[in-house]
Structures are given as structure tokens and as C-alpha cells.
Amino acid sequence: MTDTIAHAPVILDIAGTALNDDDRRRLQHPLTGGLIFFTRNWVSRQQITEITAEAKSIRPDLLITIDHEGGRVQRFRTDGFTHLPAARRFGELWMRDAMRATDAASAAGYVLGSELRACGVDLSWAPVVDLDHGRSEVVGDRAYHRDPRVATLLAKSVMHGLLLAGMHNCGKHFPAHGYAIADSHVARAVDDRTLEEILAEDAMPYDWLSSTLTCVMPAHVTFPKVDAMPAGFSARWLKDILRGQFGYTGAICCDDLSMEGARVAGSAVEGGIAALNAGCDMVLLCNQSKVDGGKPVDVLLDGLQDALDRGLWQADAGSEARRLALLPQTEPLAWDELMHQPQYQRALELLP
């Protein structure tokens, strides 16, 4: 290895409901910095708590994550987990009673964060700050509102609730996924608006939340009037605009490298290199542990290691510090203790 700076940018998943020997080996890889759960990994609170504890015993600094927003994107739904409302519900409440909506959004963030943390999960990839243009099915009711001011304040309220639970946040999908019609999971998504149009509306929440966001996930959307590459592989979007113009200092995590919208950057290894060079601190690879015994995960880890040794990307101490900063700094409440906590009980009452 030619680079001695510690930098563990890869967030990977596991195929089953327990760690197997391949999972344990991958978690020990020096480039592995995180784990992401999906519904297929869930059996019960006890089972998921056992996985998180074992994973942390292998890698104490591992960032354990999940897509758990509420509505249709909520991975854990049984064994006591609260069914959280979709983001749009808070936007609808805002139109009736704006101040009540902000309190309800904070309550949702607290319930979301505290329930996950009680099971050993460190971070949910939430909230969505895309605007609801009525064009994107993949965003749809995951967006709070069409108005960037409303979306910003509701997202900030959710972040406040997460913070009370000791959990950081991730705003997504920078700079915009609500206008592109295609679902970037299965197709190449394109937003043909000008930079001025995007900055005037969809990207505004990232500017207004520059000191509140602790992580940002770029969109696998191409904005051809700004850059030929999707935002997660674009130094123009990440270094010049997000960090330079907006002054954002937190972590940046590239969305799933196996998504169709990422294929413009090439293979997962090529995409990972491109994302890291463009300004991402971390990269996700999802659902590939189910393929051929997880061979694509090994290909990414080994390919990025080889590329690092060859100088095709540079390990970055600042990136690693931003990843580590996403780890909770407080001990979570145990589930039974949480259930009897007045703050949690009140939060449940406030959900729309």
C-alpha cells in the first residue's frame, strides 16, 4: 500500500439476517467504513441489535446506516417500530397549521432516531429535501412540499428531532431529484434546467441548511447544462457549488454505485473512483451482497484498494474525520426505557 492515511469510504450491505464469514471478512477490509441495512436483513429488534453489536465488535468505528424516512421508505416496520408518516403529510399539515407542523416534524425525527438507536443503528439517510414538482414518482410523497422554504423548515425540524435522539442527518438528493421524471435506480435521470433555475429553487435548502446538515447525498441525476456527469461524480456540483458557494463543511456520501443512474460513470469501481475524486467522502454499494456470493462487493473493495495504491484517488484524512463525525456521541436509551420516556410518548402523540 502506498498511502498510509486512514480513509474508509465504502458503505456496504449484507445479504441475510446474520453476519456470515464473508460479511465479517469484508467488514475488516481497511476501506470498509459503513454498513447499510435493508428490509431483508430484518427479523426482530433482538436480531438486528445482535447484528449491530457483532458488527461493532469487528469494527468499533463502523457507521451503521439505513434508509428509514417514513412512509413507503421505512425498512423496519414490525416488533414495535412506529409507522412514520410520509414527508408529504407534514407539508399538508403545514398548510393548515405551520407551527404545529414543525413540532410534529421534530417529533417524527425524535421517534425515528431514538427507535433506530435503541437497536444499534447510527444514522438514517434522511431527510429528503427534494421539492415536490409532481413529476418524479420515485420522490413523490417523500418530499415535504413544492416550496423550498417549507421543505427547508420541515427538514430542519426533523433534524432537530434526530439531534435530540443523538442522531445526525443526511439531506438528499443534492441538488435536486424532484424535477427529473426518470427513477435513477433503473434509468438515467436527466434534469435539463439551467444552473440558475436549479439554484433559485431546488438547491436552496442546501444553502439555507449549510450549517445544519451533517451529511449530503448527491443525486444520480445529470444536469447537462451544468455538467455532463451526474451530481455525485461532479466536482462542479460538489466542490464548486456545495462546498465553495454554499460553504457546506459536512460529509458527502455518493448514492448507490449499482444504480442505473450511476452507470454513466462506468463500473462500480470506476464510479467509486470518480465519486471520491469529485469530492465525495463515502460511497454506497447496495444489494450486491446478494449477487454471486457478494463478489461485486469484493470487486469494489479490492478495486478501490488497487486504485489507491496506483494513485488513482487519494485517501483523505478530512473525509475520514467527516465520516467519524457522523457516529453518535451519546449512549442510546434501551428500548424498554425509551417506551416509558415522557418525551418519546409525547412525540408519538404529535405525529400526524
Sequence and secondary structure as in RCSB ss.txt:
>XXXX:A:sequence
MTDTIAHAPVILDIAGTALNDDDRRRLQHPLTGGLIFFTRNWVSRQQITEITAEAKSIRPDLLITIDHEGGRVQR
FRTDGFTHLPAARRFGELWMRDAMRATDAASAAGYVLGSELRACGVDLSWAPVVDLDHGRSEVVGDRAYHRDPRV
ATLLAKSVMHGLLLAGMHNCGKHFPAHGYAIADSHVARAVDDRTLEEILAEDAMPYDWLSSTLTCVMPAHVTFPK
VDAMPAGFSARWLKDILRGQFGYTGAICCDDLSMEGARVAGSAVEGGIAALNAGCDMVLLCNQSKVDGGKPVDVL
LDGLQDALDRGLWQADAGSEARRLALLPQTEPLAWDELMHQPQYQRALELLP
>XXXX:A:secstr
    S    EEE  SSSS  HHHHHHHTSTTEEEEEE GGG S HHHHHHHHHHHHHH TT EEEE EEETTEES
  STT      HHHHHHHHHH HHHHHHHHHHHHHHHHHHHHHTT  EE   B     S  TTTGGGS  SSHHH
HHHHHHHHHHHHHHTT    EEEES SSS  S TTTS EE    HHHHHHTTTHHHHHTTTT SEEEE SEE TT
T SS GGG HIIIIIIIIIIT   SEEEE  TTSGGGGGG SHHHHHHHHHHHT SEEE  S TTSGGGHHHHHH
HHHHHHHHHTTSS   HHHHHHHHTTS SS    HHHHHT HHHHHHHHH  
